[in-house]
Amino acid sequence: MIKHRHFIIHKPWGVISQFVNPAKRKKKLLGDLYDFPEKTMAIGRLDVPSEGLLLLTTDGKVSAEIRSHKYEKEYYVQVDGVVTNDAIEQLKTGVEIGFNGKKYTTKPGKAAMIKDPNFPLRSQKIRDERHGPTSWLSIIIKEGKFRQVRKMTAAVGLPTLRLVRVRIGAIELGNLEVGGVLEVDKLV
């Protein structure tokens, strides 16, 4: 019987969520963070400017299970501007975004204002208060379209400045340091 391996990582800003760089750009890949075994795959993705919780496994069945719409994915999002109750309600009920060249209305989720989570500074400066106020949101969704959370905040007039995934299902990012890798016995 094959013994599969599973990992929880804190993907840093600027890292590509894959092991091969198709564009051959000089960006860091997941394999630069740790010596993963052959056939390790990322479960879902975080785009290059996004940070936070990423799960990896050598088990395709586990990957398919977690990518299903059964599991909540929670993001802490720093946005440009002051969040209104109207924007929160729109994010909860679903907003229209573009996906694959078509209009798509996101499924209902959860959204709330949160205090600044005081994440470690990232290697790329975001901006400072001279450019106006920023706010932090918690957004929880079960789907995961390409750049969905960024498109959702933009649709309500609050462009994303920083996006950190903090939870998938019951697995939390917790205090895992940026770039940290934790091998675990199971993910589900």
Buried (B, 14 or more C-beta within 10 A) or exposed (E): EEEBBBBBBBBBBBBBBEBEEEEEEEEBEBEEBBEBEEEBBBBBBBEBBBBBBBBBBBBEEBBEBBBEEEBBBBBBBBBBBEBBEEBBEBBBEBBEBBBEEEEBEBEEBBBEBEEEEEBEEBEEEEEEEEEEEBBBBBBBBBEBBEBBBBBBBBBBBBEBBBBBBBBBBEBEBEEBEBBBBEEEEEBB
